[in-house]
Amino acid sequence: MTQVKLKEGCISVKINGAVYAGFGQSSQWMPMYVPWLYPGTLNIRLVSKKPIIHYFTTIDTHFGRPCKIARCKINGVDAFIIFPPMAKDNRGRIEIGSEFNLRDKFSLTNGDIVEIEFV
């Protein structure tokens, strides 16, 4: 884990993680609640402890639990961490959404390592 000082009192944290296949559930709810982050999410298993995530948006859903969104960067590109409304236990894992398909943009396959910057 690498900490990078941004400006007075602000720290960004960079952590590597491995891409893994999800269950495809994001296609069931993302177009309805966060269409600007669709075509789906990229699932990442972090190689070290997940830092505290400060979500800037909470969206109520019909699932009874909200969808939460936080800013991040993946391999230096702006993206968003998404805490999905159906999430049960995602310790050590995160989902990242973007306006484009991240697997295609970075030519990623399962097991590939990416750098996530929590900002």
N, CA, C and O of each residue as an XYZ file, in Angstrom:
476
protein
N       0.852     -1.166      0.000
C       0.000      0.000      0.000
C       0.897      1.228      0.000
O       1.845      1.320      0.780
N       0.587      2.170     -0.882
C       1.347      3.407     -0.991
C       0.439      4.579     -0.673
O      -0.665      4.676     -1.209
N       0.901      5.481      0.206
C       0.147      6.691      0.484
C       0.794      7.845     -0.261
O       2.017      7.987     -0.264
N      -0.025      8.660     -0.886
C       0.447      9.807     -1.645
C      -0.223     11.043     -1.080
O      -1.452     11.113     -1.039
N       0.564     12.030     -0.641
C      -0.012     13.256     -0.089
C      -0.497     14.133     -1.234
O       0.276     14.455     -2.136
N      -1.768     14.524     -1.209
C      -2.346     15.345     -2.260
C      -2.196     16.827     -1.937
O      -1.520     17.554     -2.664
N      -2.805     17.267     -0.882
C      -2.684     18.639     -0.400
C      -2.924     18.591      1.093
O      -3.266     17.537      1.628
N      -2.757     19.680      1.759
C      -2.853     19.739      3.216
C      -3.995     18.885      3.747
O      -5.164     19.178      3.498
N      -3.652     17.827      4.481
C      -4.661     16.999      5.129
C      -5.304     15.941      4.258
O      -6.083     15.136      4.770
N      -5.018     15.901      2.968
C      -5.632     14.919      2.071
C      -4.605     13.870      1.667
O      -3.479     14.197      1.292
N      -5.000     12.632      1.747
C      -4.116     11.530      1.381
C      -4.853     10.637      0.385
O      -6.038     10.348      0.552
N      -4.144     10.209     -0.641
C      -4.703      9.199     -1.526
C      -3.933      7.917     -1.248
O      -2.759      7.957     -0.881
N      -4.590      6.795     -1.421
C      -3.988      5.501     -1.151
C      -4.025      4.685     -2.437
O      -5.065      4.586     -3.087
N      -2.887      4.104     -2.800
C      -2.810      3.246     -3.985
C      -2.628      1.806     -3.552
O      -1.747      1.491     -2.752
N      -3.473      0.931     -4.090
C      -3.425     -0.496     -3.771
C      -3.570     -1.277     -5.073
O      -4.352     -0.904     -5.947
N      -2.812     -2.356     -5.191
C      -2.972     -3.230     -6.343
C      -4.046     -4.272     -6.060
O      -4.320     -4.609     -4.908
N      -4.640     -4.768     -7.121
C      -5.648     -5.803     -6.990
C      -5.713     -6.624     -8.257
O      -5.237     -6.205     -9.312
N      -6.306     -7.797     -8.141
C      -6.430     -8.710     -9.275
C      -7.869     -8.703     -9.790
O      -8.821     -8.726     -9.009
N      -8.011     -8.671    -11.099
C      -9.321     -8.719    -11.750
C      -9.896    -10.130    -11.596
O      -9.181    -11.121    -11.749
N     -11.186    -10.207    -11.292
C     -11.848    -11.515    -11.249
C     -13.254    -11.387    -11.831
O     -13.807    -10.290    -11.917
N     -13.821    -12.522    -12.227
C     -15.152    -12.542    -12.841
C     -16.222    -12.392    -11.768
O     -16.172    -13.049    -10.728
N     -17.185    -11.523    -12.033
C     -18.316    -11.359    -11.135
C     -19.460    -12.265    -11.570
O     -19.268    -13.199    -12.349
N     -20.637    -11.980    -11.063
C     -21.816    -12.783    -11.378
C     -22.706    -12.143    -12.437
O     -23.733    -12.711    -12.808
N     -22.319    -10.960    -12.929
C     -23.115    -10.278    -13.949
C     -24.350     -9.588    -13.395
O     -25.235     -9.207    -14.160
N     -24.428     -9.420    -12.075
C     -25.617     -8.825    -11.476
C     -25.735     -7.335    -11.741
O     -26.837     -6.789    -11.693
N     -24.627     -6.666    -12.020
C     -24.698     -5.219    -12.226
C     -25.585     -4.869    -13.414
O     -26.176     -3.790    -13.439
N     -25.689     -5.749    -14.389
C     -26.539     -5.472    -15.554
C     -28.017     -5.446    -15.179
O     -28.839     -4.964    -15.959
N     -28.370     -5.957    -13.995
C     -29.759     -5.962    -13.545
C     -30.175     -4.632    -12.920
O     -31.358     -4.291    -12.946
N     -29.240     -3.882    -12.365
C     -29.617     -2.664    -11.650
C     -28.904     -1.404    -12.121
O     -29.443     -0.307    -11.971
N     -27.712     -1.530    -12.684
C     -26.966     -0.326    -13.071
C     -27.669      0.534    -14.117
O     -27.683      1.756    -13.971
N     -28.258     -0.055    -15.175
C     -28.913      0.813    -16.165
C     -30.027      1.670    -15.559
O     -30.311      2.761    -16.055
N     -30.656      1.180    -14.490
C     -31.756      1.896    -13.859
C     -31.271      2.985    -12.906
O     -31.850      4.071    -12.862
N     -30.215      2.706    -12.141
C     -29.801      3.613    -11.077
C     -28.555      4.439    -11.396
O     -28.459      5.582    -10.949
N     -27.620      3.911    -12.138
C     -26.400      4.653    -12.505
C     -26.044      4.392    -13.975
O     -24.985      3.838    -14.269
N     -26.925      4.791    -14.889
C     -26.685      4.490    -16.309
C     -25.400      5.104    -16.849
O     -24.832      4.596    -17.815
N     -24.933      6.194    -16.237
C     -23.701      6.837    -16.683
C     -22.465      6.011    -16.345
O     -21.378      6.314    -16.838
N     -22.602      4.976    -15.518
C     -21.489      4.075    -15.207
C     -21.671      2.700    -15.837
O     -20.905      1.778    -15.554
N     -22.665      2.563    -16.676
C     -22.877      1.283    -17.324
C     -22.018      1.239    -18.559
O     -22.046      2.235    -19.283
N     -21.284      0.254    -18.887
C     -21.624     -1.131    -19.166
C     -21.189     -2.156    -18.123
O     -20.646     -3.193    -18.505
N     -21.385     -1.938    -16.902
C     -21.049     -2.946    -15.906
C     -19.896     -2.512    -15.027
O     -19.394     -1.393    -15.136
N     -19.488     -3.413    -14.159
C     -18.405     -3.094    -13.237
C     -17.252     -4.069    -13.431
O     -17.412     -5.164    -13.969
N     -16.107     -3.636    -12.982
C     -14.915     -4.476    -12.977
C     -14.704     -4.911    -11.538
O     -14.634     -4.073    -10.639
N     -14.602     -6.198    -11.315
C     -14.441     -6.747     -9.967
C     -12.963     -6.919     -9.662
O     -12.211     -7.481    -10.459
N     -12.551     -6.422     -8.484
C     -11.147     -6.440     -8.091
C     -11.002     -7.051     -6.696
O     -11.719     -6.676     -5.769
N     -10.059     -8.004     -6.557
C      -9.649     -8.515     -5.240
C      -8.385     -7.769     -4.848
O      -7.364     -7.869     -5.529
N      -8.447     -7.027     -3.763
C      -7.312     -6.230     -3.328
C      -6.237     -7.112     -2.699
O      -6.546     -8.108     -2.046
N      -4.967     -6.736     -2.902
C      -3.866     -7.523     -2.358
C      -3.524     -7.121     -0.923
O      -2.760     -7.816     -0.254
N      -4.078     -6.016     -0.448
C      -3.893     -5.613      0.942
C      -5.223     -5.076      1.468
O      -6.205     -4.990      0.731
N      -5.238     -4.724      2.726
C      -6.467     -4.288      3.384
C      -7.097     -3.092      2.672
O      -6.409     -2.151      2.274
N      -8.407     -3.151      2.522
C      -9.149     -2.059      1.887
C      -9.163     -0.853      2.821
O      -9.479     -0.989      4.003
N      -8.818      0.339      2.295
C      -8.867      1.537      3.137
C     -10.310      1.969      3.385
O     -11.236      1.443      2.767
N     -10.492      2.908      4.270
C     -11.826      3.481      4.479
C     -12.215      4.222      3.205
O     -11.442      5.025      2.682
N     -13.398      3.951      2.721
C     -13.872      4.578      1.484
C     -14.899      5.637      1.848
O     -15.845      5.368      2.588
N     -14.710      6.837      1.328
C     -15.638      7.938      1.566
C     -16.537      8.085      0.347
O     -16.131      8.642     -0.673
N     -17.765      7.580      0.462
C     -18.727      7.639     -0.639
C     -19.307      9.041     -0.731
O     -19.699      9.616      0.284
N     -19.365      9.598     -1.938
C     -19.885     10.950     -2.117
C     -21.336     10.948     -2.581
O     -21.994     11.988     -2.540
N     -21.838      9.820     -3.015
C     -23.226      9.733     -3.472
C     -23.856      8.453     -2.953
O     -23.236      7.390     -2.969
N     -25.080      8.564     -2.498
C     -25.875      7.403     -2.103
C     -27.182      7.468     -2.881
O     -27.874      8.486     -2.864
N     -27.515      6.375     -3.564
C     -28.715      6.329     -4.394
C     -29.650      5.271     -3.823
O     -29.280      4.102     -3.713
N     -30.871      5.687     -3.459
C     -31.864      4.723     -2.967
C     -32.296      3.813     -4.103
O     -32.450      4.250     -5.244
N     -32.489      2.542     -3.776
C     -32.918      1.559     -4.776
C     -34.137      0.797     -4.262
O     -34.495      0.895     -3.089
N     -34.758      0.049     -5.144
C     -35.922     -0.750     -4.743
C     -35.502     -2.043     -4.034
O     -36.362     -2.835     -3.648
N     -34.206     -2.267     -3.858
C     -33.718     -3.466     -3.179
C     -33.756     -3.310     -1.660
O     -33.497     -4.266     -0.929
N     -34.080     -2.099     -1.183
C     -34.112     -1.856      0.249
C     -32.774     -1.403      0.806
O     -32.680     -1.037      1.977
N     -31.745     -1.424     -0.018
C     -30.421     -0.947      0.373
C     -29.917     -0.010     -0.710
O     -30.237     -0.198     -1.884
N     -29.133      0.998     -0.341
C     -28.669      1.966     -1.337
C     -27.461      1.472     -2.126
O     -26.768      0.536     -1.727
N     -27.240      2.122     -3.235
C     -26.016      1.990     -4.014
C     -25.162      3.180     -3.614
O     -25.653      4.308     -3.584
N     -23.880      2.946     -3.304
C     -22.984      4.023     -2.891
C     -21.873      4.165     -3.923
O     -21.437      3.181     -4.520
N     -21.418      5.405     -4.126
C     -20.411      5.678     -5.151
C     -19.310      6.569     -4.578
O     -19.586      7.542     -3.876
N     -18.057      6.222     -4.888
C     -16.886      6.999     -4.472
C     -15.939      7.155     -5.664
O     -15.916      6.317     -6.566
N     -15.175      8.218     -5.653
C     -14.202      8.447     -6.728
C     -12.962      7.583     -6.535
O     -12.569      7.275     -5.410
N     -12.355      7.199     -7.651
C     -11.085      6.484     -7.619
C     -10.408      6.653     -8.974
O     -10.941      7.301     -9.874
N      -9.256      6.073     -9.098
C      -8.574      5.963    -10.386
C      -8.163      4.507    -10.529
O      -7.790      3.859     -9.551
N      -8.231      4.004    -11.737
C      -7.734      2.671    -12.034
C      -6.697      2.822    -13.130
O      -6.982      3.350    -14.205
N      -5.493      2.352    -12.846
C      -4.366      2.519    -13.773
C      -4.253      3.962    -14.256
O      -3.934      4.210    -15.418
N      -4.519      4.924    -13.346
C      -4.373      6.340    -13.647
C      -5.559      7.002    -14.322
O      -5.514      8.200    -14.602
N      -6.630      6.247    -14.594
C      -7.814      6.777    -15.286
C      -8.946      6.970    -14.278
O      -9.190      6.100    -13.442
N      -9.642      8.116    -14.357
C     -10.768      8.387    -13.456
C     -11.838      7.310    -13.576
O     -12.200      6.889    -14.675
N     -12.336      6.873    -12.422
C     -13.390      5.860    -12.369
C     -14.108      6.012    -11.033
O     -13.883      6.979    -10.305
N     -14.976      5.047    -10.715
C     -15.776      5.123     -9.497
C     -15.857      3.764     -8.822
O     -16.042      2.737     -9.475
N     -15.716      3.777     -7.503
C     -15.959      2.586     -6.706
C     -17.458      2.538     -6.472
O     -18.072      3.540     -6.105
N     -18.036      1.379     -6.684
C     -19.481      1.217     -6.520
C     -19.735      0.147     -5.469
O     -19.254     -0.980     -5.581
N     -20.497      0.518     -4.446
C     -20.958     -0.457     -3.462
C     -22.385     -0.805     -3.878
O     -23.306     -0.025     -3.635
N     -22.577     -1.969     -4.503
C     -23.889     -2.302     -5.053
C     -24.940     -2.576     -3.988
O     -24.611     -2.973     -2.870
N     -26.204     -2.363     -4.336
C     -27.283     -2.560     -3.351
C     -27.431     -4.004     -2.907
O     -27.959     -4.254     -1.823
N     -26.985     -4.964     -3.706
C     -27.121     -6.369     -3.337
C     -25.877     -6.924     -2.652
O     -25.813     -8.123     -2.380
N     -24.888     -6.079     -2.369
C     -23.628     -6.558     -1.783
C     -23.886     -7.175     -0.415
O     -24.564     -6.589      0.429
N     -23.340     -8.353     -0.212
C     -23.480     -9.026      1.078
C     -22.169     -8.933      1.847
O     -22.128     -8.377      2.944
N     -21.117     -9.468      1.284
C     -19.821     -9.464      1.956
C     -18.767     -9.200      0.894
O     -18.467    -10.074      0.081
N     -18.211     -8.010      0.901
C     -17.196     -7.708     -0.104
C     -15.868     -7.333      0.539
O     -15.127     -6.500      0.016
N     -15.574     -7.953      1.674
C     -14.284     -7.698      2.328
C     -13.144     -8.058      1.374
O     -13.085     -9.166      0.840
N     -12.252     -7.105      1.176
C     -11.111     -7.350      0.311
C     -11.425     -7.265     -1.172
O     -10.567     -7.530     -2.014
N     -12.654     -6.895     -1.486
C     -13.062     -6.794     -2.892
C     -13.753     -5.458     -3.125
O     -14.389     -4.902     -2.231
N     -13.612     -4.959     -4.345
C     -14.326     -3.750     -4.741
C     -14.832     -3.915     -6.166
O     -14.340     -4.748     -6.927
N     -15.819     -3.109     -6.507
C     -16.324     -3.037     -7.874
C     -16.064     -1.634     -8.376
O     -16.285     -0.653     -7.666
N     -15.592     -1.547     -9.609
C     -15.269     -0.257    -10.199
C     -16.069     -0.080    -11.477
O     -16.113     -0.966    -12.330
N     -16.704      1.092    -11.594
C     -17.478      1.420    -12.780
C     -16.866      2.606    -13.499
O     -16.119      3.394    -12.921
N     -17.202      2.711    -14.774
C     -16.702      3.799    -15.597
C     -17.679      4.016    -16.739
O     -18.614      3.237    -16.929
N     -17.454      5.081    -17.498
C     -18.314      5.354    -18.651
C     -18.011      4.421    -19.813
O     -18.744      4.398    -20.801
N     -16.934      3.652    -19.700
C     -16.592      2.690    -20.747
C     -16.261      1.354    -20.102
O     -16.058      1.280    -18.890
N     -16.207      0.318    -20.889
C     -15.902     -1.020    -20.404
C     -14.411     -1.083    -20.064
O     -13.564     -1.004    -20.954
N     -14.099     -1.225    -18.787
C     -12.709     -1.192    -18.323
C     -11.914     -2.411    -18.791
O     -10.719     -2.297    -19.064
N     -12.558     -3.570    -18.888
C     -11.862     -4.762    -19.400
C     -11.356     -4.521    -20.814
O     -10.228     -4.875    -21.156
N     -12.220     -3.905    -21.637
C     -11.827     -3.628    -23.020
C     -10.767     -2.531    -23.090
O      -9.786     -2.660    -23.822
N     -10.961     -1.454    -22.330
C     -10.035     -0.315    -22.389
C      -8.612     -0.726    -22.051
O      -7.668     -0.286    -22.707
N      -8.446     -1.567    -21.030
C      -7.119     -1.979    -20.589
C      -6.741     -3.389    -21.057
O      -5.694     -3.907    -20.669
N      -7.589     -4.015    -21.891
C      -7.346     -5.396    -22.365
C      -7.094     -6.339    -21.182
O      -6.106     -7.073    -21.161
N      -8.000     -6.308    -20.201
C      -7.836     -7.083    -18.975
C      -8.496     -8.456    -19.073
O      -9.537     -8.622    -19.709
N      -7.868     -9.425    -18.430
C      -8.457    -10.751    -18.261
C      -8.379    -11.098    -16.772
O      -7.665    -10.443    -16.012
N      -9.104    -12.113    -16.371
C      -9.088    -12.515    -14.964
C      -7.663    -12.808    -14.523
O      -6.903    -13.471    -15.229
N      -7.311    -12.298    -13.333
C      -5.980    -12.496    -12.783
C      -5.024    -11.348    -13.049
O      -3.993    -11.245    -12.385
N      -5.343    -10.468    -14.018
C      -4.487     -9.321    -14.294
C      -4.465     -8.385    -13.087
O      -5.466     -8.236    -12.386
N      -3.313     -7.757    -12.856
C      -3.142     -6.837    -11.731
C      -3.352     -5.406    -12.206
O      -2.820     -4.999    -13.239
N      -4.134     -4.645    -11.439
C      -4.384     -3.235    -11.723
C      -4.052     -2.426    -10.477
O      -3.991     -2.961     -9.370
N      -3.837     -1.123    -10.678
C      -3.581     -0.232     -9.544
C      -4.814      0.633     -9.319
O      -5.287      1.311    -10.231
N      -5.327      0.602     -8.089
C      -6.479      1.402     -7.708
C      -5.990      2.516     -6.798
O      -5.298      2.262     -5.812
N      -6.350      3.747     -7.130
C      -6.014      4.878     -6.271
C      -7.304      5.367     -5.630
O      -8.222      5.817     -6.316
N      -7.359      5.274     -4.316
C      -8.502      5.751     -3.554
C      -8.257      7.224     -3.290
O      -7.275      7.575     -2.635
N      -9.135      8.100     -3.788
C      -8.934      9.536     -3.664
C     -10.033     10.187     -2.846
O     -10.015     11.401     -2.643
